[in-house]
Amino acid sequence: MSSDWPLWEVFVRAKGGLAHRHVGSVHAPDAELALRHARDTYTRRLEGVSLWVVPSAEIVASDPDEAGELFEPAESKIYRHPTFYDIPDEVKHI
Amino acid sequence: MLPLACHRVVNRHDLNLATGGATSVSMYTTELQKTAKIENLEDSKLLEEFEARVAADDFIEPKDWMPEAYRRTLTRQISQHAHSEIVGMLPEGNWITRAPSLRRKAILLAKVQDEAGHGLYLYCAAETLGTSREQMIEALHSGKAKYSTIFNYPTLTWADIGAIGWLVDGAAIMNQVPLQRTSYGPYARAMVRVCKEESFHQRQGYEIMIALANGTAEQKRMAQDALNRWWWPSLMMFGPPDADSPNTAQSMRWRIKRETNDELRQKFVDITVPQAEFLGLTVPDSDLRWNDEKGGYDFGEVDWEEFYAVVRGEGPVAKERMKARRDAWDNGAWVREAAQAHEAKRRQRKAA
């Protein structure tokens, strides 16, 4: 059993108007220190205006082995895309 | 799917970080035990798909299927790279209290802090392959895992801080830029961050060299002395000649390595020699000559005996470096434990 501090995933909002983006992870004993470590590790050069830390163990991820079946429907339903439809050129603003 | 930098499947494979003999060593990642062979037991269809993805410059992510040899080689390479960043703080840390001005001191502090950050990015990337941080650190402290030979040389004068930034970080950049396109996603992403930050390291070093080279006769002598001592160890950072690096082909195929040791070394010499000339300093190599035909410099043979001796742990300050790391780890134990105990208590109170 590892006695490493728990792992936290770090998300940074680069600036107002943008979503938080995953940048990496840190080990920390608690949420407060996770934030501090994330700040020292990932924002030494004005990389962000806001930080999220999430216990890595709390993240549920899809299985890459099932990616094919999981995302396949998006591929076959091309009518979900606007370019699927034929609209005469003379029709504007559509 | 969330692009997890570190996933939770730890200890799935108890990876041995460095067993076997030294056959090939390169850069920040002293590549020992490069006898990685693909197991026949593995599903040949999965293997075929994997090879095709990598050949197409697709990225492999932590939970994707990968051959065990790929996992093992990468774990060793990334963790050794991380160890190098961490041990690499020591030679420079040696001069923080003695930097010649407040400006230099602030810069050096920031640089050393960056090295710590780089180590942390890399440990995280390595952890995604299933080895815990603690296992990696134990491997370093027990001497099982290696780190770049360059950090086993002492920093005797302030000029060494200039030479390290200029040459050692310069060589590191040369190696790390192509690794931004390495096939393993977390490693590539860590390299992107590292490369963004590394340029300042090299420039501050060169600026120190400029100041000394244009200073008093004594300062210029100091700069030349630092170049004399750091030149050859810097060339060694790229690892042994390609002929003695038998697994380069597999690492290139797997996009773990993107250029060979000799290619990178040549590039480094070609861009660094004019920088030395600008400083009015002499590169300590009597065989160094411009070769018009190949459009690059010819240069003398690296002393590979010295290199292998340092790999074996016989570097001038190897013992001192390891002692410093172990002491830091042991002396910090109470802090790690106290933080854990504090959090455990807080949880208990919350539950009550």
Interface residues (C-beta under 8 A of the other chain):
Chain A: S2 S3 D4 W5 L7 E9 H22 V23 G24 S25 V26 H27 P29 D30 L33 D40 T41 R44 R45 S56 A57 I59 A61 S62 D63 P64 D65 A67
Chain B: M1 L2 P3 L4 A5 C6 H7 R8 V10 N11 E61 K63 D64 W65 A110 Q113 D114 G117 L120 Y121 C124 E127 S132 R133 E134 Q135 R189 A190 R193 E197 R336 A339 Q340 H342 E343 R346
